[in-house]
Amino acid sequence: MELARTSHELGRLVREHRESLGWTQAELAHRAVVSERWVSVLERGHPNAQLAPVRAVLRALGLELAVTPIPPRDTTLEDIVAGYAS
């Protein structure tokens, strides 16, 4: 699972997944029922993207939005791995 902590990271992940499927922005827009311009704006990391169209694009790509807690700054990698194992 990849995490997107910023709008730019989300845009990059959407673009990479779209390209891995061999889709154009127009094809993704058609499948998500949004405009091609909106897909372009999302992929460029626009910070004010509305949630409903974001979810539609992710759903069209076979992805979902998940909300996860941010680990405390003093958490080690071992702590995180142990948490996923339990």
PEUR-V31688 format. One record per residue. N is the residue number from 1. RES is the residue in one small letter. SS is DSSP state (H for helix, E for strand, - for the rest). PHI is phi in whole degrees, 0 to 359 (NA if undefined). PSI is psi in whole degrees, 0 to 359 (NA if undefined). Layout:
BEGIN
N|RES|SS|PHI|PSI + N|RES|SS|PHI|PSI
END
This chain:
BEGIN
1|m|-|NA|133 + 2|e|-|258|142 + 3|l|-|257|139 + 4|a|-|245|110 + 5|r|-|263|350 + 6|t|-|226|165 + 7|s|H|296|327 + 8|h|H|293|319 + 9|e|H|294|320 + 10|l|H|298|315 + 11|g|H|300|317 + 12|r|H|297|316 + 13|l|H|296|319 + 14|v|H|298|312 + 15|r|H|299|314 + 16|e|H|298|318 + 17|h|H|291|319 + 18|r|H|301|313 + 19|e|H|295|325 + 20|s|H|294|334 + 21|l|-|274|353 + 22|g|-|76|22 + 23|w|-|265|148 + 24|t|-|275|168 + 25|q|H|299|323 + 26|a|H|297|318 + 27|e|H|294|317 + 28|l|H|298|316 + 29|a|H|301|316 + 30|h|H|299|314 + 31|r|H|293|328 + 32|a|H|268|355 + 33|v|-|57|49 + 34|v|-|227|171 + 35|s|-|280|155 + 36|e|H|298|323 + 37|r|H|299|320 + 38|w|H|296|318 + 39|v|H|300|316 + 40|s|H|300|315 + 41|v|H|297|316 + 42|l|H|299|314 + 43|e|H|294|336 + 44|r|-|276|358 + 45|g|-|84|31 + 46|h|-|302|127 + 47|p|-|284|351 + 48|n|-|247|30 + 49|a|-|294|136 + 50|q|-|287|147 + 51|l|H|293|317 + 52|a|H|301|311 + 53|p|H|294|327 + 54|v|H|300|313 + 55|r|H|298|322 + 56|a|H|296|318 + 57|v|H|295|313 + 58|l|H|299|317 + 59|r|H|298|319 + 60|a|H|297|329 + 61|l|-|274|358 + 62|g|-|79|25 + 63|l|-|243|167 + 64|e|-|222|160 + 65|l|-|268|130 + 66|a|-|233|143 + 67|v|-|252|124 + 68|t|-|231|151 + 69|p|-|292|147 + 70|i|-|276|126 + 71|p|-|295|145 + 72|p|-|301|152 + 73|r|-|301|333 + 74|d|-|271|6 + 75|t|-|285|134 + 76|t|-|268|165 + 77|l|H|301|322 + 78|e|H|297|321 + 79|d|H|298|316 + 80|i|H|295|313 + 81|v|H|298|317 + 82|a|H|297|324 + 83|g|H|294|323 + 84|y|H|287|331 + 85|a|H|285|337 + 86|s|-|274|NA
END
